[in-house]
Amino acid sequence: MLNFLSFMRESVSNFHACNNIVKKLEEAGFTKLDENNYWAIDYNKKYYVKRNDTSIIAFTTPNKKTVKGLNVTASHLDSPSFKVKPNSLINDGKYLRLNTEVYGGPILNTWLDKPLTLAGRVILQKEGKIVSQLLYIDKDLLIIPNMPPHLLPKISKGMEYNAQVDLLPLLGLNGSLDLKEIISKELNVDSSAIIDFDLILVNRQRARLGGYNDEFVFSPQLDDLAAAYTCLEGFLEANNKETFNFYIAFDNEEVGSRTRQGAGSGFFKDVLERVLEKLNYSIEEKNMLLANSFIISCDNAHATNPNHQELFDNQNRTYLGQGVVVKYNANQSYTTDSLSASYLAVLAQEAKINLQRYTNRSDIRGGSTLGAILTSQVAMHSADIGLAQLAMHSSLEVLATKDLFDMVKLIKCFYNHNIIINSDNELIY
């Protein structure tokens, strides 16, 4: 649990999360592949490749040529927040504010009246090269102040916030402050070397245990870093030499995945094709391999909120601490079907954990995940799962410590299996 809390505390942005995953992979003996160079791929090896420093694919190859398939998990590293705009300082002569725009779908009012800071990537010009460097300003740097109800009575009755008016963070009183100067001091570089940046607001309340018996985790970015972490742990703990195991963590899921580093980019398909080509798979062998493959899309699920139980389906509710959630949707926002759910049930039985089943109320539209995007590119059997959490998209979210352990057990069991799906659609594991 301490390792998880450390990961969450240090993964202050999608860039930091990707970097922390790389560290864990390299400690486990994975070799980096560069998209710009030729790849040397062999059997019984471990590799990873990054894209834009915010998406990562790691994989292990089997000990020999096989058509037993691929085991794949997919999660994402981005979370709803606010991104700093270019020309980012607003100076009215009295106050200095930061010009930001909303990223994804955060619960806006949860970002007000709490200490915030900046994190992300800074682009520098160094010795004829354009290079990137991580930035986290370890300081209570910013705040978005609320209005008192004396002046704006609707503030305590429910208010629609305007992102350009109500949600710009206060940086200081000194009109001479310059954001590049602040960044240059943090990175110990000359401000003239700073070309650009990708920076987001970060809640300074970092991950900690909560509840009387520490049964909760309170943390920003649990959606979806908790799934990314538990899938990585299960991936690294597994020891399967008979099939390909892939671990994927994408960027930009919160804004639709249609980016170069998102699930809609074909990143996974590109990597898979290069790997199989290097290992001399024919088109026929590749198609056989995919027909015997399985992908688990891992993105957290809505736990039933005790204060608003009326907003959840009567028969398919999920709760903190009651097991990993399997997600269903008739319109395929989630890819789970009866066959893929049955496979998960068998794995859960072997891992000795509980599963919960979730659907939205029929009159409430839910979110979507990575599974449908990936399976439209690479035809594989698929299911959607997640950790039950409260306050999804809040600046501070909640899940149960027990569920983290259960997810690792399930994912490890998944990666240790090899499946074959025969012509009668029977799944042999």
C-alpha positions in Angstrom: 0.0 0.0 0.0 2.9 2.4 0.7 4.2 1.8 -2.8 0.8 2.7 -4.2 0.5 5.9 -2.1 4.0 6.9 -3.2 3.1 6.3 -6.9 0.0 8.5 -6.5 1.9 11.2 -4.7 4.6 11.4 -7.3 2.4 11.1 -10.4 1.3 14.7 -10.3 0.7 14.8 -14.1 0.4 12.4 -17.0 4.0 13.1 -17.8 5.1 12.2 -14.2 2.9 9.1 -14.2 4.5 7.8 -17.4 8.0 8.5 -16.1 7.2 6.6 -12.9 6.0 3.6 -14.9 9.2 3.7 -16.9 11.2 3.5 -13.7 9.3 0.5 -12.5 9.7 -1.3 -15.9 13.4 -0.6 -16.1 13.9 -1.9 -12.6 12.1 -5.1 -13.8 14.5 -5.5 -16.7 12.5 -4.1 -19.6 14.4 -2.7 -22.6 13.4 0.6 -24.2 12.4 0.7 -27.9 12.6 3.9 -29.9 9.8 4.6 -32.4 12.4 6.4 -34.6 14.8 3.5 -34.9 14.7 -0.2 -36.1 13.6 -2.6 -33.5 15.5 -5.8 -32.5 12.8 -8.1 -31.0 13.4 -11.6 -29.8 11.5 -14.3 -27.9 11.4 -14.5 -24.1 12.3 -10.8 -23.8 10.7 -7.7 -22.2 10.3 -4.3 -23.9 8.6 -1.0 -23.6 8.0 2.0 -25.9 6.7 5.5 -25.1 4.9 8.1 -27.2 4.9 11.8 -26.4 6.1 11.0 -22.8 2.5 10.4 -21.8 1.6 7.0 -23.3 3.4 3.8 -22.8 3.2 0.2 -24.1 5.1 -2.6 -22.3 5.1 -6.2 -23.4 6.7 -9.6 -22.9 7.3 -12.0 -25.7 6.7 -15.8 -25.4 9.6 -18.3 -25.3 8.7 -19.5 -28.9 6.3 -18.8 -31.7 2.7 -19.2 -30.7 -0.9 -18.5 -31.7 -2.2 -18.8 -28.2 -2.9 -15.1 -28.3 -2.3 -11.9 -26.5 -3.3 -10.8 -23.0 -3.8 -7.1 -22.9 -4.8 -4.5 -20.3 -5.4 -0.8 -21.2 -5.8 2.1 -18.8 -5.1 5.8 -19.0 -2.8 8.4 -17.3 -4.7 11.7 -17.8 -7.2 13.1 -15.4 -9.6 16.1 -15.5 -7.9 19.3 -14.6 -7.1 22.8 -15.9 -4.4 23.4 -18.4 -2.4 26.6 -18.5 -2.8 28.7 -21.7 -0.1 30.4 -23.7 0.3 34.0 -22.7 -0.8 32.8 -19.4 -0.6 35.7 -17.0 -3.5 38.1 -16.4 -2.4 41.3 -14.6 -5.0 43.9 -13.6 -2.6 46.0 -11.6 -3.7 44.6 -8.3 -3.9 40.8 -8.7 -1.9 38.4 -10.8 -3.9 35.4 -12.1 -3.2 32.4 -14.3 -5.1 32.0 -17.6 -6.3 28.4 -17.8 -8.8 26.3 -19.6 -10.7 23.2 -18.5 -9.3 19.8 -19.5 -11.8 17.0 -19.6 -14.8 17.1 -17.3 -13.7 18.0 -13.7 -16.3 18.7 -11.0 -15.5 22.4 -11.1 -16.3 23.5 -7.6 -14.0 20.9 -6.0 -11.0 22.9 -7.2 -12.0 26.1 -5.3 -10.6 27.2 -2.0 -7.7 24.7 -1.7 -4.0 25.0 -2.3 -2.9 24.2 -5.9 0.3 24.1 -7.9 1.6 23.4 -11.3 3.1 20.3 -12.9 3.8 18.9 -16.3 6.4 19.3 -19.0 8.6 22.2 -20.0 10.3 22.5 -23.4 13.8 23.9 -23.4 16.4 24.9 -26.0 19.7 23.4 -25.1 22.9 23.3 -27.2 21.1 23.0 -30.5 18.4 20.6 -29.3 14.8 21.0 -28.2 14.4 18.9 -25.0 11.8 18.3 -22.4 12.0 18.4 -18.6 9.5 17.5 -15.9 8.3 20.2 -13.6 6.5 20.0 -10.3 6.5 23.1 -8.1 6.4 21.8 -4.6 4.7 24.8 -3.1 1.2 26.0 -2.3 1.4 28.3 -5.4 -2.2 29.0 -6.4 -5.8 29.2 -5.2 -9.1 29.7 -6.9 -11.1 31.8 -4.4 -14.8 31.4 -4.0 -17.3 34.2 -3.6 -19.0 34.7 -0.2 -22.7 34.1 -0.1 -23.2 37.7 1.2 -22.2 39.0 -2.2 -23.4 36.1 -4.4 -26.2 34.2 -2.6 -26.5 31.5 -5.3 -23.0 30.3 -4.4 -24.4 28.3 -1.5 -27.5 27.1 -3.4 -25.8 25.7 -6.5 -24.1 27.7 -9.1 -23.0 27.3 -12.7 -19.4 28.3 -12.9 -18.0 30.2 -15.9 -14.5 28.8 -16.6 -13.2 32.2 -17.9 -14.7 34.2 -15.0 -15.0 32.1 -11.9 -12.1 29.6 -12.2 -8.9 31.5 -12.9 -6.4 30.8 -10.1 -4.7 33.6 -8.1 -0.9 33.6 -8.4 0.1 36.7 -6.5 0.0 40.4 -5.8 3.3 41.3 -7.5 2.6 42.6 -11.0 6.2 42.0 -11.9 6.0 38.2 -11.6 6.7 36.2 -14.7 5.8 32.6 -15.2 9.0 31.8 -17.1 11.0 33.2 -14.2 9.2 31.0 -11.8 9.8 28.0 -13.9 13.4 28.8 -14.6 14.1 29.0 -10.8 12.5 25.7 -10.3 14.5 24.0 -13.1 17.7 26.0 -12.5 17.8 27.1 -16.1 17.9 30.5 -17.8 14.4 31.8 -18.6 15.6 32.4 -22.2 16.0 28.6 -22.7 12.2 28.0 -22.0 10.4 27.7 -25.3 7.0 26.3 -24.2 5.3 24.1 -21.7 2.4 21.7 -21.0 1.3 22.5 -17.5 -1.8 21.6 -15.5 -3.2 22.6 -12.1 -2.5 20.1 -9.4 -4.3 19.6 -6.1 -1.8 19.8 -3.3 -3.8 17.3 -1.2 -1.9 14.2 -2.2 -2.8 10.5 -1.6 -3.4 9.3 2.0 -5.3 6.6 3.8 -8.6 7.6 5.4 -11.5 6.2 7.4 -11.3 4.9 11.0 -9.5 1.7 10.0 -7.7 3.1 7.0 -10.2 1.4 4.7 -10.2 4.3 2.2 -7.7 6.0 0.0 -8.3 9.7 -0.6 -6.4 11.0 -3.6 -6.5 13.1 -6.7 -6.4 11.3 -10.0 -7.6 7.9 -8.8 -9.4 7.8 -12.1 -7.5 6.3 -13.7 -4.0 6.1 -12.1 -5.3 3.5 -9.6 -6.2 1.2 -12.5 -2.9 2.0 -14.3 -0.9 1.1 -11.2 -2.8 -2.1 -10.3 -2.6 -3.4 -13.9 1.1 -2.7 -13.9 1.6 -4.6 -10.6 -0.3 -7.6 -11.9 1.6 -7.4 -15.2 5.0 -7.3 -13.5 4.1 -10.1 -11.0 2.9 -12.5 -13.7 5.3 -15.1 -15.3 3.8 -16.4 -18.5 6.2 -17.6 -21.1 3.6 -19.1 -23.5 1.9 -15.9 -24.8 2.3 -12.2 -25.5 1.5 -10.0 -22.5 0.8 -6.3 -23.2 0.4 -3.5 -20.7 -0.9 -0.2 -22.1 -1.4 3.2 -20.5 -2.7 5.9 -22.8 -3.1 9.6 -22.6 -6.1 11.9 -23.5 -8.9 9.4 -22.6 -10.6 12.3 -20.7 -10.9 14.3 -24.0 -11.9 11.5 -26.4 -8.6 9.7 -27.1 -8.4 11.1 -30.7 -4.8 12.2 -30.4 -1.4 10.9 -31.5 -0.8 9.4 -28.0 -4.5 8.4 -27.4 -6.2 5.1 -27.8 -7.7 6.3 -31.1 -4.2 6.9 -32.6 -3.5 3.3 -33.5 -0.5 3.3 -31.1 -1.2 -0.2 -30.0 -1.9 -1.5 -33.5 1.3 0.1 -34.8 3.4 -1.5 -32.0 1.8 -4.9 -32.4 2.3 -5.0 -36.1 6.0 -4.1 -35.8 6.6 -6.8 -33.1 4.9 -9.5 -35.1 6.7 -8.5 -38.3 10.1 -8.7 -36.5 9.2 -12.2 -35.2 8.2 -13.3 -38.8 4.5 -13.8 -38.2 2.5 -14.2 -41.5 -0.8 -12.5 -42.0 -2.5 -15.8 -41.3 -0.6 -16.4 -38.1 -1.3 -12.8 -37.0 -5.1 -13.3 -37.5 -5.0 -16.6 -35.6 -3.2 -14.9 -32.8 -5.7 -12.1 -32.5 -8.6 -14.5 -32.6 -7.2 -16.1 -29.5 -6.6 -12.8 -27.7 -8.3 -10.9 -24.9 -8.2 -7.3 -23.8 -9.3 -5.9 -20.4 -10.1 -2.2 -20.5 -9.5 -0.9 -17.0 -11.1 2.3 -16.0 -12.7 3.0 -12.7 -16.4 2.6 -12.0 -19.0 4.6 -10.1 -19.6 3.2 -6.6 -23.1 3.8 -5.2 -23.1 7.1 -3.3 -24.9 6.7 0.0 -26.4 10.2 -0.3 -27.8 9.6 -3.8 -28.7 6.0 -4.1 -31.7 7.0 -6.4 -29.2 7.7 -9.2 -28.0 4.1 -9.5 -29.6 1.1 -11.1 -31.7 -0.9 -8.6 -30.2 -4.3 -9.4 -26.7 -3.5 -10.5 -25.1 -1.3 -7.9 -21.5 -1.4 -6.8 -19.9 -0.5 -3.5 -16.5 0.3 -2.1 -14.6 -2.8 -0.8 -16.9 -5.3 -2.4 -14.6 -6.4 -5.3 -13.6 -5.5 -8.8 -16.4 -4.1 -11.0 -17.4 -5.6 -14.3 -19.1 -2.9 -16.5 -21.9 -3.5 -18.9 -23.7 -1.3 -21.5 -26.2 -2.3 -24.1 -24.9 0.4 -26.5 -21.3 -0.9 -26.2 -19.8 2.1 -24.2 -18.4 -0.9 -22.3 -17.4 -4.0 -24.3 -18.3 -6.7 -21.8 -20.5 -9.5 -23.1 -21.6 -12.8 -21.6 -18.6 -14.7 -22.9 -15.9 -12.2 -21.7 -17.7 -11.7 -18.4 -17.7 -15.5 -17.9 -13.9 -15.6 -18.4 -13.5 -12.9 -15.8 -15.7 -14.9 -13.4 -13.4 -17.9 -13.9 -10.3 -15.8 -13.3 -11.8 -14.2 -10.2 -12.7 -17.6 -8.8 -9.1 -18.7 -9.3 -7.8 -15.5 -7.8 -10.2 -15.8 -4.8 -11.7 -12.4 -5.2 -15.2 -11.0 -5.6 -16.6 -9.4 -8.7 -19.4 -6.8 -8.8 -21.6 -5.9 -11.9 -22.4 -2.4 -12.9 -24.8 -0.8 -15.3 -26.1 2.7 -15.4 -29.7 3.5 -14.8 -31.5 3.1 -18.1 -32.4 6.8 -18.2 -28.8 8.0 -17.4 -26.1 8.0 -20.0 -22.7 6.8 -18.7 -19.1 7.4 -19.9 -17.1 5.4 -22.3 -13.7 3.7 -22.0 -10.8 2.4 -24.1 -12.1 -1.0 -24.9 -14.5 -0.1 -27.7 -11.8 2.1 -29.4 -9.1 -0.6 -29.3 -11.3 -3.5 -30.4 -12.5 -1.5 -33.4 -8.8 -1.3 -34.5 -7.7 -4.8 -33.5 -10.5 -7.4 -33.3 -10.1 -9.1 -29.9 -12.5 -10.4 -27.2 -12.8 -7.7 -24.6 -14.3 -6.8 -21.2 -14.5 -3.5 -19.2 -13.6 -3.5 -15.5 -12.6 -1.0 -12.9 -12.2 -0.1 -9.2 -15.4 1.2 -7.5 -14.8 4.8 -6.5 -16.7 7.7 -5.1 -16.5 11.3 -6.3 -15.3 10.5 -9.8 -13.8 13.6 -11.6 -13.5 15.4 -8.3 -10.2 17.0 -7.4 -10.1 14.4 -4.5 -11.6 11.0 -5.1 -12.2 8.0 -2.9 -11.8 4.2 -3.2 -11.3 1.2 -0.9 -7.9 -0.1 0.0 -9.1 -3.7 -0.3 -10.2 -3.3 -3.9 -6.6 -2.4 -4.9 -5.3 -5.7 -3.7 -8.1 -7.6 -5.4 -7.4 -5.9 -8.7 -3.7 -6.8 -8.6 -4.7 -10.5 -7.9 -7.2 -10.5 -10.8 -4.8 -8.9 -13.3 -1.9 -11.2 -12.3 -4.2 -14.2 -12.8 -5.3 -12.9 -16.2 -1.7 -12.4 -17.5 -0.7 -15.9 -16.3 -3.4 -17.6 -18.5 -3.4 -18.6 -22.2 -6.7 -18.7 -24.0 -7.8 -20.5 -27.1 -11.2 -19.7 -28.6 -12.4 -22.5 -30.9 -14.8 -22.4 -33.9 -17.8 -23.0 -31.7 -16.9 -19.8 -29.7 -15.8 -21.9 -26.7 -13.1 -20.3 -24.6 -10.5 -22.8 -23.4 -8.2 -21.4 -20.7 
